[in-house]
Amino acid sequence: MSKYIIGIDTGGTYTDAVLLDKANKTVLATAKVPTNHHHLALSTEKALATLLQKSGINKNKVSRLALSTTLATNAVIEKKGARVAAFVIGYVKHFKLPITATIFVKGGHTLTGNEEEKLDIDTIVDTIQGLRNEVDAYAVCSAMSMTNPSHELVTEKAISMLDPKPVFCSHKISQHAGMHERAATAALHAKLMPLMQDFITGVQAAMIKNDLHCPVVLISGNGDQVSIQDAANRAGVTVASGPACTAGFGVSQGTDYALVVDVGGTTTDVVMIENGKMVLDSEGCQVGEWQIHVEAVNMLTGGVGGDSHVMLDANGKITLGPTRVIPLSMAEGFPDCTSWLGAELKAKCISLLPELDSSKQSDPIIYALATNGPSTADSIRRKTGFSGVPLNKRLEQLARSQVILETGFTPTDALHVLGKIDIGNKLKAEAGANILASLLGMDATSFCKQIVSMTEDKIENLLIDYIIHRYWGKSLTAFITSRNDHPVLGVKFSMKIPLIGIGAAAQYFLPRVAERLGTTVEFPEHCEVGNGVGAALLAMNEA
């Protein structure tokens, strides 16, 4: 008889593993290891090995391994993932999608499935020829393809003949009528598929290494389970996997009403427990700029976490996130930050992935990094002649392709300087704080307190925006984030329900956030691996 379920949560900073006893739903063992973005298999393998070694269980009695991941959510927030072009077919008001290209062409069908206009296949063919070297995948969305998908299928066939790359058709993944949301849903699947495939391959390799042979499922955004074999082709449904497991953990606490807040390294996720249950959006969810037709937990994700990049501009203005970097205190293989850290293009140090064979690369930026070693964007600019938008775009492409590593100052470093945590090299964090503080005419302690306060501000604003959007259907982000700067009007908010904190960084930021909002925050047992627990609990139904 099977006795156990393993839950694994792969986050932007840590990979957590949890062993759950099926009989009484108790956590028997946990493991937490740093997430290696360039070798996800190693992180999963190490977390599994540590968990199995600590517990000493019979592996044959594990009935299921349930996966939770914020990798898809993080990719959306950080604007990473595959380069996608979307063909939108039919009469529709033009809209923008946060992808490489959105092409509107004639065609489409009526509500009854009759052809409204002949498909403009010539434009599609000509456009594909120009996109071959610019994109990694395609999305296709045709008017009323739910009733007649023929124009999507013809376009899919044309793409496969001219540029054989993944194609995601909207009729296969959305039955709703809204063209914008359907196109976004198909595009998001295309954007996330390579990332999800790498993740799945890593999990399978880790299981083989640990001689574990149980079924594997990935928790989708609505708390259901997707087999690991289907997960890549349904990548979009995983975009709220982490938040769904966050809600699953929150529900297990037996609270009628609460906001469950997962503070990770890259993002902070907010979900609500209402009448003791997670709240779902049946029409679809929004993540960053994406409004999609995927049923998911009602959630809001913000690009703020322990590893959010702290930057100074030429005027001394501080920005925080939404991109993540390796904290100075956790970075290995980079030169001392005293030789490079500064404002703007000196805000981060960039290095090639150690095992990259740079000798076969013709890219001038890769060549510069291979020749000169870890460098700032400013140094790369001077060595290559790239600058401005082209330089930023190319560095984003290299980061998306996981060719480079980046380090800079983060809230995690600020916590080291302030003595709140001790998980990395405090001296490196202090060196970075001293440099940036001096540029602002401050001392390092005051600077770090300001960074922590900014992080708390962003989390507080995220919670307020979530509640307003949940009950009034409006997003007042611009007003909320600037409310304290208004010369005349001052606005304070209070929260009438408690907070439940999840994640390794939550305990360092949420107490002050709760105090500002006039509420309380709880950190239940095993909250530091809460999403792993949530994944295992949500997998109980069919295990």
N, C-alpha and C positions, 0 to 999 in steps of 0.2 A: 504494500500500500504506500502511495506517495504521502509524504508528510510536510514537504517544504515548498515555498515559493521564493525565488530570488528576484529582487527588484534592483535594477541598475539605472541610475540617472546620470547621463552624460551632459554636463553643463559646460559653460564657457571657461570655467576656471578649474573645477574639480569634477571627477567621476566618482560617484558614490555607489556602493553596493550594500544591499540589505538582505538578510536571511529572515524569512517570516515562517513561524510555525502555523500551519493551516488550521489546526484544531482550535487554538485560542487566539489567533491573530496577534501573537506577541513577537517582538523583535528579538531574535536570538544572538545575532552578531551583525556588526557593521564594518565597513571599510571605506576610507576616503583617500584618493590619490589625485595628484594634479592631472588635468586633462592635457594630453599631448595632441594638439590640433593637427600636427603633421603625421602623427602615427596613432590614430585613434585606437587601433588594435592593441597597442602596447598599454594604453591607459585601461581599457576594458580588461585585458588579460591580467594586469597587475591587481586591479580591484577584485576580480573574481578569485585569483589565487590567494590573495590576502584573506578574503572572506571565508573561503573553503578551509584554509589552514587554521584560522582562528576558531572556526566552529567544529571542525573535525567530523562533519556529518558524512553519511553514506550518500555519495553523489547520485546513486540510482534512485534515491527517494525524493529527488527534486522533481516536482511535477511540471513546473513551468518557469521560464525566465521572462520577466516582463520588463520592457525598456521604456524609460522616460528620457526625453532629450529636449533641451532648449537650443540645439544647434540650428534648427530651421528658423526659430524665432530670432535668434541672434543674427543669422545671415540676413534676414529681412531688415532688421534694425540697422545693421552695419552696412547695408547695401552691398552684400557679397552674394556669392552664388554664381550660377551660370549666366552667361550673356544670352539674352533672349530677344527674338524678334517675334512680334505678333501680327498675324493677318486678321483684320476685322472686315468681314464681308457683309455688304448690304447697306441700306440707307440708315444712318445713325449719326447723331451729333458727335463730332469728333471729341475725343477725350485723350488724356495723357495717362500713360502707365510708366512706372519707374523701372523701365527696361531699356535695352539698347535701341530698339526701333518699334514703332507701331505704324502699320501700313493699312490704310483704308482702301478697299477695292469694291467694285460693283459686283452685285450678286445678291444672294439671300432668297428666303422664301416667306410666304405669308403664313398667317396663323393656321390655315388649313393644310399647309404643306405644299402649296403650289409655288412654282418658281416665280419670284417677283421680278427678277431681272437676270439675264444670262451672266454667268460667272466670267469675270474679266481675267481669264487664264493667262493672257499675254502679259499683263502687268505683273501678275504673280511670278511668272517665269523670269521676266527681266529683273525683277527685284531680288529674287533668290540669287541670281548670278552676282549681284553686287554685295550680297550679305555673307557669302560663303566664308570669308575670312574674318568676319566681324562678330559672328554669333556662335554659340555652342548648342543651342536648341531652339525650337520653334513652338509657338502656340497658334491655334487657329480657332476663330470664333465667327460663326455665320448666323445671320438673322434667322430665328426660329428653327435652328438646327435640331431642337428637341423633337420636332415633328417630321423634319426631313433633313437628314445630315449629309445629303449627297455633295453639296458644295464643300463642306469640310473634308469629306473623304477624297474628293478629287484633288483638293489642295494638298492634303497629306501625301497623296500618291506622287504629285508633282515634286514636292520637296524631297521625297525619298529617292526619286530618280536623279535629281540635280545636286542634292547636298544631303547625303544619307546621315542625318543626325536625328536625335529624339524629337518627335512631334506630339504635342498634346492637344487633342480636339475637345472643344468645350462640351459637346453633346455626351461625351463619355463620363464627365465628372460634374455636370451641373444641369439640372432640369428647370432652373428658374429662367424668367424672361429677361431680366436686366442685362443688356449687352455689356455694359461697362464691367459689372461684377463678374459676368461669365468669362469675359476676356481676361480679367485679372486672375480669376481662378485657374484658367488654363495656363496663363503665363507663369503663375507662381509654382504650379506643378513642374513646369519646364525648368524654372530657375533652381529649384531645390533638388531635382532628381539626382544630379551627379553627387551632391553632398550626401544625400541619403544612401546612395549606392556605396559610397566609401565607408559610411558608418556601418552599414549592414555587413559589408565584407570584413570590417574590423571585428565586429561582434562574433561572426562565424569563426574567424581565425582564433579569437580568444577562447571560444568554447572548445575547439579542437585541442588547443594547447593545454587546457585544463581538464580534458577528458570528460566533458559534460555534454550529454546528448538529449536533453529534454526539449520539448517544443519551445519556440521563442515567439513572443508577440510584442508588438510595439503599441503603446497606449496612444490612441488618436486624440484629437482635440476635444471630442465630446465624451471621453472616458471609455469608449469602446476599444476593442482590440483588433489590430491588423496583423495578419501573419507576416512574418519577416520576408516571406517570398513575395508578398504583394506590396510591401512598404515603399519600394523605390518607385513603382509605377503609380502609386497613390501618395506621392511625397507631400502634396499640399495638405492632406488631412492630418499630417504630423506637426503642422505649424504651431498648434497650441498644445502639443503633447505635454510639455513641462507644466504649463498652467493647469491642465486637467489633473495632473498628478498632485499639484499643489492643492487644488480643491479637494481631491480625494483624501489627502492627509488632514485637511481642515475639517472635513465631514467626520473623520474618525475621532475627533476630539469631543463629539457630542454636544457641540454648541449650536443653538438655534440660529443666531445671527452673528456674523463676524466678517471682517475683511481679512483675508489670508494674503500675506505679503511675502513673496520670495525675493530676497535680495541676493543676487548672484554676482558674478564677476563682471559680466557684460551688461545684463539687463536686470530690471526689477519688474516682476510680474504681480499683478493684483487681480484677485478673484473674490467672489462673494459667496458666503454660505447664507442661505435664506430658508427658513423653516427646516433647518438641519440638512439641506441638500445643496448640491452645486447648481448654479443657475446656468442654463444653456441658451445660446442664440441659435434658434433653428434656421433662421434666414441667412446666417453667415456671421463671420467675425471680422474685426478690423485689427490688423497688426501694422504699426507704423503707417505708411502711406497706402497700404493695401486693404481694400474692402473686398472680401471674397465670399463666394457661395459655398462655404464649408461649415456644416454644423459644428459648433465648438462651445466650450465653456465661455460664459460671458466674462470678458477679461480686458485688461489694458496692460500693455507692455511699454516700458520706457527705457531709453538707452542710458541708464545710469546704474553703476555697480562698483564693486571694489576695485576693478581694473580699468575703469573709465580713464581715458587719456586727459591729463591736465595740460593745457596749453596757454601760453601768453602771446598776445599780439604786440605789435610795435608800440601801441599806446598803453600797454600794461593791463589790458583787459584779460581776465581769466575766463577760459571756456572749459567745460567739463563734458567729455563724451561727445557723440554717442559711440565712437569707436573705442575698442579696447586695445591695450598694449600690455606687454609683460611688465609688471611692476619692476622698478629698479632693484628693489629688495629681493626679487625672485629671479632675476635675469642671470644667466650664465653665458660665458663666451663673448661678452661685450666689453669694450674698453671702459675704464673708469669714467663716470659721467662728467667729472671735472674737465675732461678734455673735449667735450662736445655739447653738453646741455645748455640750452638757451631759449630764446623766444622764437616764434614763427617756424622757419625751416630748420631750426636747431632743436625743436621740441622733442624729437625722437631719434633714436639710433637704429639703423636698418642693417641687417646682415642676411646673407644667403643661408638657406638651409644647408647644414654642414655636408650632407651627402650628395648635394646637387653637383652633377658633372658640368661645371661651367665651361670646360674646354670645348664643349659642343654647342655652346650658345653664341649666337651672333648679336643678341640684344645688347645695346650699349650700356644700359643700366646694370645688367647682370655682369657684363665685362668689367665695369667700373668697380662694382662690389667685390668681384673675384680678384681684381688687381690690387685694390686699396684696402680691402677688409671692411669691417663694419663702418658705416658712414651715415652722416645726417643727410637730409634732403638738400640742404644747402651745399654740402660737399659734392653730392651727386650732380647738382645743377652746374657747379663750376667744372666738373670733370667731363660732363656729357653735352652741355649746351642746352639740355632740356630745362624748361622753366614754366612757371604758371600752371595753367590747366593741363597742358600735355604731360608735364612731369607728374602732377597729382593723379591724372588718369592712369598713367602707366604704373605708378606705385600701387594704386588700387587694384589694377589687374594682376600684378605680381602677388599682392596679398591674397586676392581671391583665389589665385592658382596655388596658393600655399608654397610659394617659392622663397619668400622672405620671412624673417622674424623681425619684430619691432618692439623696442622697449622705450619707456618714458616714465614720467612721474604720474602717480595715481593716488586715489584715496587710500589704497592699501599701504602705500609708502607713508602717507600722512599718519595713519594709525600706528605704524612702526615708530615714527619719530615721537609721537605723543605717548608711547609706552602702552598702548592699548592691546597690541598683539605682538607676538614674537615668533613668527613662522618663517622669516627670511633673514636677510642680512640688513640689520638696522643701520649700519655704517653707510651702506650705499644709499639708503633712503635719506639719511641725514645730509649726505653730500648733495643730493639733488635738491632737497628742501632749502639748503643754504644758498645754492646758486639762484634758484627762482625767487626766493625771498629777497635776496639782495637787489635783484632787478626791480623789485617793487618798493624798495626802501623799508623792508620789514625784517623782523627776526624770524628764524625758522619756525619757532613754536607758534607764533601768531599766524604765520602763513598756513601751517598745517591745520590749525583750528578753523581757518577760513575755508579750506578745502573740505573738511568734514562738514562744516555748516552748509556749504553749497550742495554737498551730496544729500544732506538731510532736506534742504529746500526742494530739490528736484523730486525726491521721494514723496514729500508732503504734497507738492503740487500734483503729482501723479495720482495720489489717493483722492484728492479733491476733484480732479478732473474725471476720475472714474465714477464717482458718486453722481456728479452732475450729469454725465452722459448716461448713466444707468437709469436715472429717474426722470430726466427731462429730455433725453435724446439729443443733447447739444454738447459740443465740445468748446469749452471756453479757455483753451490752453493759453492763448495770447493774453487774455485778461488775467488769468490766474498767475501766470509767471511774472507779470509786471505789476501786480496789485500793490506790492510794498513800495514801489517806486513812484506812485502817483503823488503829485505835489499837494493834492487837496483831499482825496478820498482814501481812507484806510479801511481795509476789509479783513476780518478774521473769521475763520471757520472753526466749527467744533463738530466732532464725530460722536454720534450717539451709540455706536456699537464698538466692541473691542477689536483690537488687532491681534492676529496670530502670526508670529514671525517664523519664517523658514529660511534656511540657508546659513552658510558659515559667517557671512558678514552682517546678518540681520541684527544680531544683538548689539552691534556697535553703532547702528544708525537709528533703529526703530524706537528705542526708549525716548529719545529727544523728540522724534516725530510725534509719538503718541502724546507726549506732554504738551506740545504745541497745539494739538488738536483736542485737548481736554479729554482724552480717553486713556485706556490702559492697553498694554501689550503683553501677551503671554508667549513664552518660548517652551512649548511642550517637550517632553522627553523625545529624543531622537530628531528634534526639529532641524538639526544641522544636516541631516540626510533625509529630510522630509519628503522630497520628491521620489526618492527610492522607495520609501515606505508606501507612499501614495500609489506608485506603480504596482507594487506587490498586492496591495489591498484591492485595487481595481481589477486585478487579474484573478481574484479569488472566485468570481462568479462562475467561471468556466473551467477552473483548474481541477 
